[in-house]
Amino acid sequence: MNDIKLAITGMTCEHCVRAVTKALERVPGVERAEVTLRPGGAVVHGNAASEALIAAVREEGYEAAPA
Ligand SMILES: [Cu+2]
């Protein structure tokens, strides 16, 4: 169990935040994702590879990087 922090760019509203939250929470091993709009980022709780989290965010149309 660990927390992974991501910096996320491209989110402009709460709709984006919800889309990113759902995408992250669909990644196997993720228990919960807390996504913030300003600053754009996420704290992901669970056991997931950061590469899988970043890929999920990109699939949703946003950019992510380890924070
Ligand atoms: Cu939006």
N, CA, C, O and the ligand as a Tripos MOL2 file, in Angstrom:
@<TRIPOS>MOLECULE
protein
  269   267    68     0     0
PROTEIN
NO_CHARGES

@<TRIPOS>ATOM
      1 N           0.8570   -1.1990    0.0000 N.3       1 MET1
      2 CA          0.0000    0.0000    0.0000 C.3       1 MET1
      3 C           0.8850    1.2380    0.0000 C.2       1 MET1
      4 O           1.6970    1.4370    0.9040 O.2       1 MET1
      5 N           0.7220    2.0550   -1.0100 N.am      2 ASN2
      6 CA          1.5040    3.2860   -1.0320 C.3       2 ASN2
      7 C           0.7060    4.3750   -1.7310 C.2       2 ASN2
      8 O          -0.3270    4.1220   -2.3510 O.2       2 ASN2
      9 N           1.2050    5.5680   -1.6150 N.am      3 ASP3
     10 CA          0.5710    6.6980   -2.2750 C.3       3 ASP3
     11 C           1.4540    7.1460   -3.4270 C.2       3 ASP3
     12 O           2.6670    7.2890   -3.2760 O.2       3 ASP3
     13 N           0.8440    7.3600   -4.5580 N.am      4 ILE4
     14 CA          1.5850    7.8610   -5.7110 C.3       4 ILE4
     15 C           1.0370    9.2340   -6.0470 C.2       4 ILE4
     16 O          -0.1730    9.4210   -6.1790 O.2       4 ILE4
     17 N           1.9420   10.1940   -6.1840 N.am      5 LYS5
     18 CA          1.5260   11.5470   -6.5430 C.3       5 LYS5
     19 C           1.8200   11.8030   -8.0110 C.2       5 LYS5
     20 O           2.8960   11.4900   -8.5210 O.2       5 LYS5
     21 N           0.8390   12.3750   -8.6650 N.am      6 LEU6
     22 CA          0.9900   12.7150  -10.0770 C.3       6 LEU6
     23 C           0.7110   14.1890  -10.2820 C.2       6 LEU6
     24 O          -0.1480   14.7670   -9.6160 O.2       6 LEU6
     25 N           1.4330   14.7900  -11.1990 N.am      7 ALA7
     26 CA          1.0810   16.1180  -11.6950 C.3       7 ALA7
     27 C           0.2880   15.9080  -12.9790 C.2       7 ALA7
     28 O           0.7080   15.1670  -13.8670 O.2       7 ALA7
     29 N          -0.8630   16.5700  -13.0670 N.am      8 ILE8
     30 CA         -1.7420   16.3770  -14.2320 C.3       8 ILE8
     31 C          -2.0190   17.7270  -14.8700 C.2       8 ILE8
     32 O          -2.3740   18.6870  -14.1860 O.2       8 ILE8
     33 N          -1.8590   17.7930  -16.1670 N.am      9 THR9
     34 CA         -2.1660   19.0310  -16.8780 C.3       9 THR9
     35 C          -3.2700   18.7760  -17.8960 C.2       9 THR9
     36 O          -3.4330   17.6660  -18.4030 O.2       9 THR9
     37 N          -4.0210   19.8310  -18.1790 N.am     10 GLY10
     38 CA         -5.0760   19.7470  -19.1860 C.3      10 GLY10
     39 C          -6.4760   19.7530  -18.6100 C.2      10 GLY10
     40 O          -7.4510   19.8740  -19.3520 O.2      10 GLY10
     41 N          -6.5930   19.6220  -17.2850 N.am     11 MET11
     42 CA         -7.9350   19.6440  -16.6790 C.3      11 MET11
     43 C          -8.3900   21.0940  -16.5340 C.2      11 MET11
     44 O          -7.6310   21.9580  -16.0950 O.2      11 MET11
     45 N          -9.6450   21.3410  -16.9110 N.am     12 THR12
     46 CA        -10.1370   22.7140  -16.8560 C.3      12 THR12
     47 C         -11.3550   22.8920  -15.9590 C.2      12 THR12
     48 O         -11.7120   24.0260  -15.6400 O.2      12 THR12
     49 N         -11.9980   21.8170  -15.5460 N.am     13 CYS13
     50 CA        -13.1960   21.9660  -14.7380 C.3      13 CYS13
     51 C         -13.4410   20.7050  -13.9170 C.2      13 CYS13
     52 O         -12.6870   19.7360  -14.0040 O.2      13 CYS13
     53 N         -14.5110   20.7310  -13.1150 N.am     14 GLU14
     54 CA        -14.8180   19.5870  -12.2570 C.3      14 GLU14
     55 C         -15.1540   18.3370  -13.0620 C.2      14 GLU14
     56 O         -14.9780   17.2130  -12.5940 O.2      14 GLU14
     57 N         -15.6390   18.5540  -14.2750 N.am     15 HIS15
     58 CA        -15.9340   17.4140  -15.1420 C.3      15 HIS15
     59 C         -14.6530   16.6430  -15.4560 C.2      15 HIS15
     60 O         -14.6260   15.4130  -15.4290 O.2      15 HIS15
     61 N         -13.6050   17.3900  -15.7520 N.am     16 CYS16
     62 CA        -12.3000   16.7760  -16.0140 C.3      16 CYS16
     63 C         -11.8200   16.0310  -14.7770 C.2      16 CYS16
     64 O         -11.2980   14.9200  -14.8730 O.2      16 CYS16
     65 N         -12.0000   16.6530  -13.6140 N.am     17 VAL17
     66 CA        -11.5510   16.0380  -12.3690 C.3      17 VAL17
     67 C         -12.2420   14.6940  -12.1710 C.2      17 VAL17
     68 O         -11.6120   13.7090  -11.7840 O.2      17 VAL17
     69 N         -13.5430   14.6680  -12.4400 N.am     18 ARG18
     70 CA        -14.2780   13.4010  -12.2670 C.3      18 ARG18
     71 C         -13.8200   12.3580  -13.2760 C.2      18 ARG18
     72 O         -13.7030   11.1780  -12.9450 O.2      18 ARG18
     73 N         -13.5590   12.7940  -14.5140 N.am     19 ALA19
     74 CA        -13.1180   11.8520  -15.5490 C.3      19 ALA19
     75 C         -11.7720   11.2440  -15.1710 C.2      19 ALA19
     76 O         -11.5590   10.0420  -15.3280 O.2      19 ALA19
     77 N         -10.8740   12.0760  -14.6760 N.am     20 VAL20
     78 CA         -9.5490   11.5790  -14.2960 C.3      20 VAL20
     79 C          -9.6540   10.6750  -13.0680 C.2      20 VAL20
     80 O          -8.9830    9.6460  -12.9870 O.2      20 VAL20
     81 N         -10.4980   11.0670  -12.1150 N.am     21 THR21
     82 CA        -10.6730   10.2430  -10.9180 C.3      21 THR21
     83 C         -11.1740    8.8510  -11.2980 C.2      21 THR21
     84 O         -10.6590    7.8440  -10.8120 O.2      21 THR21
     85 N         -12.1730    8.8040  -12.1650 N.am     22 LYS22
     86 CA        -12.7160    7.5030  -12.5790 C.3      22 LYS22
     87 C         -11.6680    6.6930  -13.3210 C.2      22 LYS22
     88 O         -11.5430    5.4880  -13.1020 O.2      22 LYS22
     89 N         -10.9160    7.3420  -14.1940 N.am     23 ALA23
     90 CA         -9.8910    6.6230  -14.9660 C.3      23 ALA23
     91 C          -8.8470    6.0220  -14.0310 C.2      23 ALA23
     92 O          -8.4230    4.8800  -14.2080 O.2      23 ALA23
     93 N          -8.4440    6.7980  -13.0430 N.am     24 LEU24
     94 CA         -7.4350    6.2970  -12.1010 C.3      24 LEU24
     95 C          -7.9970    5.1510  -11.2660 C.2      24 LEU24
     96 O          -7.3070    4.1650  -11.0090 O.2      24 LEU24
     97 N          -9.2570    5.2870  -10.8430 N.am     25 GLU25
     98 CA         -9.8340    4.2620   -9.9660 C.3      25 GLU25
     99 C         -10.1630    2.9730  -10.7160 C.2      25 GLU25
    100 O         -10.4440    1.9470  -10.0970 O.2      25 GLU25
    101 N         -10.1290    3.0240  -12.0430 N.am     26 ARG26
    102 CA        -10.3150    1.7980  -12.8330 C.3      26 ARG26
    103 C          -9.0210    0.9910  -12.9530 C.2      26 ARG26
    104 O          -9.0570   -0.1830  -13.3190 O.2      26 ARG26
    105 N          -7.8900    1.6070  -12.6490 N.am     27 VAL27
    106 CA         -6.6130    0.8900  -12.7700 C.3      27 VAL27
    107 C          -6.5440   -0.1700  -11.6700 C.2      27 VAL27
    108 O          -6.7720    0.1380  -10.5000 O.2      27 VAL27
    109 N          -6.2320   -1.4140  -12.0370 N.am     28 PRO28
    110 CA         -6.1660   -2.4700  -11.0280 C.3      28 PRO28
    111 C          -5.2050   -2.1040   -9.8960 C.2      28 PRO28
    112 O          -4.0940   -1.6310  -10.1330 O.2      28 PRO28
    113 N          -5.6540   -2.3330   -8.6690 N.am     29 GLY29
    114 CA         -4.8210   -2.0540   -7.5040 C.3      29 GLY29
    115 C          -5.1200   -0.7290   -6.8470 C.2      29 GLY29
    116 O          -4.7340   -0.5020   -5.7000 O.2      29 GLY29
    117 N          -5.8090    0.1600   -7.5650 N.am     30 VAL30
    118 CA         -6.1090    1.4740   -7.0040 C.3      30 VAL30
    119 C          -7.3170    1.3750   -6.0710 C.2      30 VAL30
    120 O          -8.3680    0.8530   -6.4440 O.2      30 VAL30
    121 N          -7.1430    1.8850   -4.8580 N.am     31 GLU31
    122 CA         -8.2660    1.9030   -3.9200 C.3      31 GLU31
    123 C          -9.0380    3.2100   -4.0060 C.2      31 GLU31
    124 O         -10.2650    3.2370   -3.9190 O.2      31 GLU31
    125 N          -8.2880    4.2930   -4.1770 N.am     32 ARG32
    126 CA         -8.9310    5.5990   -4.1620 C.3      32 ARG32
    127 C          -7.9970    6.6030   -4.8050 C.2      32 ARG32
    128 O          -6.7790    6.5220   -4.6500 O.2      32 ARG32
    129 N          -8.5730    7.5440   -5.5240 N.am     33 ALA33
    130 CA         -7.7800    8.6100   -6.1280 C.3      33 ALA33
    131 C          -8.3740    9.9470   -5.7300 C.2      33 ALA33
    132 O          -9.5810   10.1650   -5.8380 O.2      33 ALA33
    133 N          -7.5110   10.8400   -5.2670 N.am     34 GLU34
    134 CA         -7.9320   12.2100   -4.9390 C.3      34 GLU34
    135 C          -7.3210   13.1330   -5.9810 C.2      34 GLU34
    136 O          -6.1040   13.3020   -6.0550 O.2      34 GLU34
    137 N          -8.1910   13.7210   -6.7790 N.am     35 VAL35
    138 CA         -7.7280   14.5580   -7.8840 C.3      35 VAL35
    139 C          -8.0760   16.0090   -7.5880 C.2      35 VAL35
    140 O          -9.1900   16.3150   -7.1630 O.2      35 VAL35
    141 N          -7.1220   16.8930   -7.8150 N.am     36 THR36
    142 CA         -7.3620   18.3190   -7.6010 C.3      36 THR36
    143 C          -7.1600   19.0670   -8.9160 C.2      36 THR36
    144 O          -6.3210   18.7170   -9.7460 O.2      36 THR36
    145 N          -7.9620   20.1020   -9.0600 N.am     37 LEU37
    146 CA         -7.9230   20.9060  -10.2910 C.3      37 LEU37
    147 C          -6.7980   21.9320  -10.2390 C.2      37 LEU37
    148 O          -6.0440   22.0910  -11.1990 O.2      37 LEU37
    149 N          -6.6900   22.6330   -9.0960 N.am     38 ARG38
    150 CA         -5.6330   23.6470   -8.9300 C.3      38 ARG38
    151 C          -4.9340   23.4370   -7.6060 C.2      38 ARG38
    152 O          -5.5370   23.6740   -6.5590 O.2      38 ARG38
    153 N          -3.6890   23.0020   -7.6110 N.am     39 PRO39
    154 CA         -2.9250   22.6530   -8.8170 C.3      39 PRO39
    155 C          -3.3910   21.3250   -9.3850 C.2      39 PRO39
    156 O          -3.9320   20.4940   -8.6550 O.2      39 PRO39
    157 N          -3.1920   21.1200  -10.6590 N.am     40 GLY40
    158 CA         -3.6210   19.8810  -11.2970 C.3      40 GLY40
    159 C          -2.7800   18.7110  -10.8210 C.2      40 GLY40
    160 O          -1.5770   18.6420  -11.0700 O.2      40 GLY40
    161 N          -3.4380   17.7970  -10.1330 N.am     41 GLY41
    162 CA         -2.6690   16.6660   -9.6370 C.3      41 GLY41
    163 C          -3.5560   15.6000   -9.0540 C.2      41 GLY41
    164 O          -4.7780   15.7390   -8.9930 O.2      41 GLY41
    165 N          -2.9100   14.5170   -8.6200 N.am     42 ALA42
    166 CA         -3.6410   13.4190   -8.0100 C.3      42 ALA42
    167 C          -2.7700   12.7380   -6.9750 C.2      42 ALA42
    168 O          -1.5530   12.6330   -7.1220 O.2      42 ALA42
    169 N          -3.4320   12.2760   -5.9190 N.am     43 VAL43
    170 CA         -2.8010   11.3570   -4.9780 C.3      43 VAL43
    171 C          -3.5870   10.0670   -5.0910 C.2      43 VAL43
    172 O          -4.8000   10.0340   -4.8810 O.2      43 VAL43
    173 N          -2.8660    8.9980   -5.4310 N.am     44 VAL44
    174 CA         -3.5130    7.7060   -5.6760 C.3      44 VAL44
    175 C          -3.1150    6.7360   -4.5730 C.2      44 VAL44
    176 O          -1.9310    6.5000   -4.3310 O.2      44 VAL44
    177 N          -4.1280    6.1750   -3.9050 N.am     45 HIS45
    178 CA         -3.8900    5.2280   -2.8290 C.3      45 HIS45
    179 C          -4.1040    3.8180   -3.3540 C.2      45 HIS45
    180 O          -5.0740    3.5440   -4.0600 O.2      45 HIS45
    181 N          -3.1890    2.9300   -3.0000 N.am     46 GLY46
    182 CA         -3.3370    1.5460   -3.4170 C.3      46 GLY46
    183 C          -2.0170    0.9900   -3.9000 C.2      46 GLY46
    184 O          -0.9490    1.5170   -3.5890 O.2      46 GLY46
    185 N          -2.1070   -0.0750   -4.6600 N.am     47 ASN47
    186 CA         -0.9170   -0.7030   -5.2190 C.3      47 ASN47
    187 C          -1.0300   -0.7180   -6.7250 C.2      47 ASN47
    188 O          -1.5950   -1.6470   -7.3030 O.2      47 ASN47
    189 N          -0.5020    0.2930   -7.3530 N.am     48 ALA48
    190 CA         -0.5340    0.3500   -8.8090 C.3      48 ALA48
    191 C           0.7750    0.9530   -9.2880 C.2      48 ALA48
    192 O           1.3830    1.7750   -8.6030 O.2      48 ALA48
    193 N           1.1990    0.5350  -10.4730 N.am     49 ALA49
    194 CA          2.4190    1.0920  -11.0530 C.3      49 ALA49
    195 C           2.1220    2.4920  -11.5770 C.2      49 ALA49
    196 O           1.0880    2.7260  -12.2010 O.2      49 ALA49
    197 N           3.0400    3.4170  -11.3150 N.am     50 SER50
    198 CA          2.8020    4.7870  -11.7740 C.3      50 SER50
    199 C           2.6560    4.8280  -13.2950 C.2      50 SER50
    200 O           1.9220    5.6620  -13.8250 O.2      50 SER50
    201 N           3.3550    3.9270  -14.0020 N.am     51 GLU51
    202 CA          3.2320    3.9130  -15.4660 C.3      51 GLU51
    203 C           1.7890    3.6230  -15.8920 C.2      51 GLU51
    204 O           1.2880    4.2070  -16.8520 O.2      51 GLU51
    205 N           1.1220    2.7080  -15.1620 N.am     52 ALA52
    206 CA         -0.2630    2.3580  -15.4980 C.3      52 ALA52
    207 C          -1.1900    3.5380  -15.2090 C.2      52 ALA52
    208 O          -2.1470    3.7750  -15.9460 O.2      52 ALA52
    209 N          -0.9040    4.2710  -14.1420 N.am     53 LEU53
    210 CA         -1.7280    5.4270  -13.7900 C.3      53 LEU53
    211 C          -1.5860    6.5150  -14.8440 C.2      53 LEU53
    212 O          -2.5730    7.1050  -15.2850 O.2      53 LEU53
    213 N          -0.3500    6.7690  -15.2400 N.am     54 ILE54
    214 CA         -0.0930    7.8060  -16.2410 C.3      54 ILE54
    215 C          -0.7540    7.4290  -17.5630 C.2      54 ILE54
    216 O          -1.3240    8.2830  -18.2430 O.2      54 ILE54
    217 N          -0.6750    6.1550  -17.9240 N.am     55 ALA55
    218 CA         -1.3020    5.7070  -19.1750 C.3      55 ALA55
    219 C          -2.8100    5.9200  -19.1180 C.2      55 ALA55
    220 O          -3.4210    6.3160  -20.1110 O.2      55 ALA55
    221 N          -3.4140    5.6570  -17.9560 N.am     56 ALA56
    222 CA         -4.8640    5.8170  -17.8220 C.3      56 ALA56
    223 C          -5.2640    7.2800  -17.9720 C.2      56 ALA56
    224 O          -6.2810    7.5900  -18.5920 O.2      56 ALA56
    225 N          -4.4670    8.1720  -17.4040 N.am     57 VAL57
    226 CA         -4.7630    9.6080  -17.5190 C.3      57 VAL57
    227 C          -4.6290   10.0560  -18.9710 C.2      57 VAL57
    228 O          -5.4450   10.8330  -19.4660 O.2      57 VAL57
    229 N          -3.6040    9.5660  -19.6420 N.am     58 ARG58
    230 CA         -3.3860    9.9520  -21.0510 C.3      58 ARG58
    231 C          -4.5170    9.4530  -21.9330 C.2      58 ARG58
    232 O          -4.9450   10.1490  -22.8540 O.2      58 ARG58
    233 N          -5.0030    8.2470  -21.6550 N.am     59 GLU59
    234 CA         -6.1130    7.7120  -22.4470 C.3      59 GLU59
    235 C          -7.3340    8.6040  -22.3360 C.2      59 GLU59
    236 O          -8.1400    8.6860  -23.2620 O.2      59 GLU59
    237 N          -7.4660    9.2630  -21.2110 N.am     60 GLU60
    238 CA         -8.5990   10.1440  -20.9670 C.3      60 GLU60
    239 C          -8.4060   11.4980  -21.6530 C.2      60 GLU60
    240 O          -9.3390   12.2970  -21.7350 O.2      60 GLU60
    241 N          -7.1920   11.7510  -22.1430 N.am     61 GLY61
    242 CA         -6.9260   12.9680  -22.8870 C.3      61 GLY61
    243 C          -6.1800   14.0350  -22.1300 C.2      61 GLY61
    244 O          -6.1290   15.1880  -22.5580 O.2      61 GLY61
    245 N          -5.5940   13.6590  -20.9980 N.am     62 TYR62
    246 CA         -4.8260   14.6180  -20.1970 C.3      62 TYR62
    247 C          -3.3890   14.1410  -20.0900 C.2      62 TYR62
    248 O          -3.0760   13.0020  -20.4360 O.2      62 TYR62
    249 N          -2.5280   15.0070  -19.6130 N.am     63 GLU63
    250 CA         -1.1190   14.6520  -19.4890 C.3      63 GLU63
    251 C          -0.7730   14.4790  -18.0110 C.2      63 GLU63
    252 O          -1.2090   15.2570  -17.1620 O.2      63 GLU63
    253 N           0.0200   13.4440  -17.7200 N.am     64 ALA64
    254 CA          0.4050   13.1750  -16.3320 C.3      64 ALA64
    255 C           1.8830   12.8620  -16.2560 C.2      64 ALA64
    256 O           2.4850   12.3440  -17.1970 O.2      64 ALA64
    257 N           2.4510   13.1950  -15.1040 N.am     65 ALA65
    258 CA          3.8510   12.8900  -14.8400 C.3      65 ALA65
    259 C           4.0040   12.6370  -13.3470 C.2      65 ALA65
    260 O           3.2100   13.1400  -12.5510 O.2      65 ALA65
    261 N           5.0130   11.8660  -12.9560 N.am     66 PRO66
    262 CA          5.2430   11.6850  -11.5170 C.3      66 PRO66
    263 C           5.5060   13.0340  -10.8650 C.2      66 PRO66
    264 O           6.2030   13.8770  -11.4290 O.2      66 PRO66
    265 N           4.9450   13.2370   -9.6730 N.am     67 ALA67
    266 CA          5.1300   14.5330   -8.9900 C.3      67 ALA67
    267 C           6.0180   14.3350   -7.7680 C.2      67 ALA67
    268 O           6.3020   15.2940   -7.0500 O.2      67 ALA67
    269 CU        -13.4740   19.7900  -17.7400 Cu       68 CU68
@<TRIPOS>BOND
     1     1     2 1
     2     2     3 1
     3     3     4 2
     4     3     5 am
     5     5     6 1
     6     6     7 1
     7     7     8 2
     8     7     9 am
     9     9    10 1
    10    10    11 1
    11    11    12 2
    12    11    13 am
    13    13    14 1
    14    14    15 1
    15    15    16 2
    16    15    17 am
    17    17    18 1
    18    18    19 1
    19    19    20 2
    20    19    21 am
    21    21    22 1
    22    22    23 1
    23    23    24 2
    24    23    25 am
    25    25    26 1
    26    26    27 1
    27    27    28 2
    28    27    29 am
    29    29    30 1
    30    30    31 1
    31    31    32 2
    32    31    33 am
    33    33    34 1
    34    34    35 1
    35    35    36 2
    36    35    37 am
    37    37    38 1
    38    38    39 1
    39    39    40 2
    40    39    41 am
    41    41    42 1
    42    42    43 1
    43    43    44 2
    44    43    45 am
    45    45    46 1
    46    46    47 1
    47    47    48 2
    48    47    49 am
    49    49    50 1
    50    50    51 1
    51    51    52 2
    52    51    53 am
    53    53    54 1
    54    54    55 1
    55    55    56 2
    56    55    57 am
    57    57    58 1
    58    58    59 1
    59    59    60 2
    60    59    61 am
    61    61    62 1
    62    62    63 1
    63    63    64 2
    64    63    65 am
    65    65    66 1
    66    66    67 1
    67    67    68 2
    68    67    69 am
    69    69    70 1
    70    70    71 1
    71    71    72 2
    72    71    73 am
    73    73    74 1
    74    74    75 1
    75    75    76 2
    76    75    77 am
    77    77    78 1
    78    78    79 1
    79    79    80 2
    80    79    81 am
    81    81    82 1
    82    82    83 1
    83    83    84 2
    84    83    85 am
    85    85    86 1
    86    86    87 1
    87    87    88 2
    88    87    89 am
    89    89    90 1
    90    90    91 1
    91    91    92 2
    92    91    93 am
    93    93    94 1
    94    94    95 1
    95    95    96 2
    96    95    97 am
    97    97    98 1
    98    98    99 1
    99    99   100 2
   100    99   101 am
   101   101   102 1
   102   102   103 1
   103   103   104 2
   104   103   105 am
   105   105   106 1
   106   106   107 1
   107   107   108 2
   108   107   109 am
   109   109   110 1
   110   110   111 1
   111   111   112 2
   112   111   113 am
   113   113   114 1
   114   114   115 1
   115   115   116 2
   116   115   117 am
   117   117   118 1
   118   118   119 1
   119   119   120 2
   120   119   121 am
   121   121   122 1
   122   122   123 1
   123   123   124 2
   124   123   125 am
   125   125   126 1
   126   126   127 1
   127   127   128 2
   128   127   129 am
   129   129   130 1
   130   130   131 1
   131   131   132 2
   132   131   133 am
   133   133   134 1
   134   134   135 1
   135   135   136 2
   136   135   137 am
   137   137   138 1
   138   138   139 1
   139   139   140 2
   140   139   141 am
   141   141   142 1
   142   142   143 1
   143   143   144 2
   144   143   145 am
   145   145   146 1
   146   146   147 1
   147   147   148 2
   148   147   149 am
   149   149   150 1
   150   150   151 1
   151   151   152 2
   152   151   153 am
   153   153   154 1
   154   154   155 1
   155   155   156 2
   156   155   157 am
   157   157   158 1
   158   158   159 1
   159   159   160 2
   160   159   161 am
   161   161   162 1
   162   162   163 1
   163   163   164 2
   164   163   165 am
   165   165   166 1
   166   166   167 1
   167   167   168 2
   168   167   169 am
   169   169   170 1
   170   170   171 1
   171   171   172 2
   172   171   173 am
   173   173   174 1
   174   174   175 1
   175   175   176 2
   176   175   177 am
   177   177   178 1
   178   178   179 1
   179   179   180 2
   180   179   181 am
   181   181   182 1
   182   182   183 1
   183   183   184 2
   184   183   185 am
   185   185   186 1
   186   186   187 1
   187   187   188 2
   188   187   189 am
   189   189   190 1
   190   190   191 1
   191   191   192 2
   192   191   193 am
   193   193   194 1
   194   194   195 1
   195   195   196 2
   196   195   197 am
   197   197   198 1
   198   198   199 1
   199   199   200 2
   200   199   201 am
   201   201   202 1
   202   202   203 1
   203   203   204 2
   204   203   205 am
   205   205   206 1
   206   206   207 1
   207   207   208 2
   208   207   209 am
   209   209   210 1
   210   210   211 1
   211   211   212 2
   212   211   213 am
   213   213   214 1
   214   214   215 1
   215   215   216 2
   216   215   217 am
   217   217   218 1
   218   218   219 1
   219   219   220 2
   220   219   221 am
   221   221   222 1
   222   222   223 1
   223   223   224 2
   224   223   225 am
   225   225   226 1
   226   226   227 1
   227   227   228 2
   228   227   229 am
   229   229   230 1
   230   230   231 1
   231   231   232 2
   232   231   233 am
   233   233   234 1
   234   234   235 1
   235   235   236 2
   236   235   237 am
   237   237   238 1
   238   238   239 1
   239   239   240 2
   240   239   241 am
   241   241   242 1
   242   242   243 1
   243   243   244 2
   244   243   245 am
   245   245   246 1
   246   246   247 1
   247   247   248 2
   248   247   249 am
   249   249   250 1
   250   250   251 1
   251   251   252 2
   252   251   253 am
   253   253   254 1
   254   254   255 1
   255   255   256 2
   256   255   257 am
   257   257   258 1
   258   258   259 1
   259   259   260 2
   260   259   261 am
   261   261   262 1
   262   262   263 1
   263   263   264 2
   264   263   265 am
   265   265   266 1
   266   266   267 1
   267   267   268 2
@<TRIPOS>SUBSTRUCTURE
     1 MET1         2 RESIDUE 1 A MET
     2 ASN2         6 RESIDUE 1 A ASN
     3 ASP3        10 RESIDUE 1 A ASP
     4 ILE4        14 RESIDUE 1 A ILE
     5 LYS5        18 RESIDUE 1 A LYS
     6 LEU6        22 RESIDUE 1 A LEU
     7 ALA7        26 RESIDUE 1 A ALA
     8 ILE8        30 RESIDUE 1 A ILE
     9 THR9        34 RESIDUE 1 A THR
    10 GLY10       38 RESIDUE 1 A GLY
    11 MET11       42 RESIDUE 1 A MET
    12 THR12       46 RESIDUE 1 A THR
    13 CYS13       50 RESIDUE 1 A CYS
    14 GLU14       54 RESIDUE 1 A GLU
    15 HIS15       58 RESIDUE 1 A HIS
    16 CYS16       62 RESIDUE 1 A CYS
    17 VAL17       66 RESIDUE 1 A VAL
    18 ARG18       70 RESIDUE 1 A ARG
    19 ALA19       74 RESIDUE 1 A ALA
    20 VAL20       78 RESIDUE 1 A VAL
    21 THR21       82 RESIDUE 1 A THR
    22 LYS22       86 RESIDUE 1 A LYS
    23 ALA23       90 RESIDUE 1 A ALA
    24 LEU24       94 RESIDUE 1 A LEU
    25 GLU25       98 RESIDUE 1 A GLU
    26 ARG26      102 RESIDUE 1 A ARG
    27 VAL27      106 RESIDUE 1 A VAL
    28 PRO28      110 RESIDUE 1 A PRO
    29 GLY29      114 RESIDUE 1 A GLY
    30 VAL30      118 RESIDUE 1 A VAL
    31 GLU31      122 RESIDUE 1 A GLU
    32 ARG32      126 RESIDUE 1 A ARG
    33 ALA33      130 RESIDUE 1 A ALA
    34 GLU34      134 RESIDUE 1 A GLU
    35 VAL35      138 RESIDUE 1 A VAL
    36 THR36      142 RESIDUE 1 A THR
    37 LEU37      146 RESIDUE 1 A LEU
    38 ARG38      150 RESIDUE 1 A ARG
    39 PRO39      154 RESIDUE 1 A PRO
    40 GLY40      158 RESIDUE 1 A GLY
    41 GLY41      162 RESIDUE 1 A GLY
    42 ALA42      166 RESIDUE 1 A ALA
    43 VAL43      170 RESIDUE 1 A VAL
    44 VAL44      174 RESIDUE 1 A VAL
    45 HIS45      178 RESIDUE 1 A HIS
    46 GLY46      182 RESIDUE 1 A GLY
    47 ASN47      186 RESIDUE 1 A ASN
    48 ALA48      190 RESIDUE 1 A ALA
    49 ALA49      194 RESIDUE 1 A ALA
    50 SER50      198 RESIDUE 1 A SER
    51 GLU51      202 RESIDUE 1 A GLU
    52 ALA52      206 RESIDUE 1 A ALA
    53 LEU53      210 RESIDUE 1 A LEU
    54 ILE54      214 RESIDUE 1 A ILE
    55 ALA55      218 RESIDUE 1 A ALA
    56 ALA56      222 RESIDUE 1 A ALA
    57 VAL57      226 RESIDUE 1 A VAL
    58 ARG58      230 RESIDUE 1 A ARG
    59 GLU59      234 RESIDUE 1 A GLU
    60 GLU60      238 RESIDUE 1 A GLU
    61 GLY61      242 RESIDUE 1 A GLY
    62 TYR62      246 RESIDUE 1 A TYR
    63 GLU63      250 RESIDUE 1 A GLU
    64 ALA64      254 RESIDUE 1 A ALA
    65 ALA65      258 RESIDUE 1 A ALA
    66 PRO66      262 RESIDUE 1 A PRO
    67 ALA67      266 RESIDUE 1 A ALA
    68 CU68       269 GROUP 0 **** ****
